[in-house]
Amino acid sequence: MANPRPVYFISDSTGITAETVGHSLLSHFDGLSFDETILSFVDTEQKARNAVDRIAKAGRESGLTPIVVETIIDPKVRAIIHDCDAHLVDIITTFLSPLEHLLGQPSNIRIGRPEVSADQGPYQRRIDAMQFALDNDDGRHIHHYDQADIILVGVSRSGKTPTSIFLALQANVYAANYPLTDEDFEHPRLPKILETYRSKLFGLTIDPKRLNQIRDGRKSNSDYASLRQCEDEVRMAEAMFKRFGIPYIDTTRLSIEEISTRIIVEKGLRDRIRSA
């Protein structure tokens, strides 16, 4: 059997857009095998160089030219990625540049939360909320937390990212999320950045056995996925929520819609949601 062709979805955010567009394009080629890798948060020149080295290695080992689908915003980081030995699909340039030419002005794409003027429509506000959720996923850009409506807190794979995205798309809520790690549990206090915005915090917890199943599907037989590790993290996270009065819910048997609705109601966000 022929080697699968390496495919890399590269982004300075979560990589969701690159992966979605890339999958859509590759789905038109029946009978071919692809080895897909997501490289998220490639937001520095060093990370870009590391990605290029990884892509080159994959090309050598497979004997095939890798495919790279990228959504890098920073021109310096993007230039490094474009210097790799691969077939590049630059989503930003491919789609934005023709629009800039047609509309006669440059786009204002940037990392962080865009300013929202009073005369912008609900669609643009939803897009801005979505961009904020992606840019502030998994503890990124904590200096933007002052602009968040809510900050979801929980251990890895407890449902923070999909909930943040749903809140953005369905309710125009600016949601950031922060992953609790062993380092956060080593101290009897909240992480400093969370203490500053305690009123915005909402915790997500999950049954350890279910968490074990989810993690094992991503990193099988690892310490990260072990039932003992899952039990310890969930126990310490719930203890933190109770100690500091952080409201939280168990996501194990709830849909993303149910989780989001409960958060909106419990945190009183209905009055603060931008009109849809």
Buried (B, 14 or more C-beta within 10 A) or exposed (E): EEEEBBBBBBBBBBBBBBBEBBBEEBEEEEEEEBBBBBBBBBBBEEBBBBBBEBBBEBBEEBEBEBBBBBBBBBEEBBEBBBEBEBEBBBBBBEEBEEEEEEEEEEEEEEBEBBEBEEEBEEEEBBBBBBBBBBBBBBBBBBEBBEBBBBBBBBBBBBBBBEBBBBBBBBBBBBBBBBBBEEEBBEEEEBBEEBEEBEEBBBBBBBBBEBBBBBBBEEEEEEEBBBBEBBBBBBEBBBEBBEEBEBEBBBBBEBEBEEBBBBBBEEBEBEEBBBEE
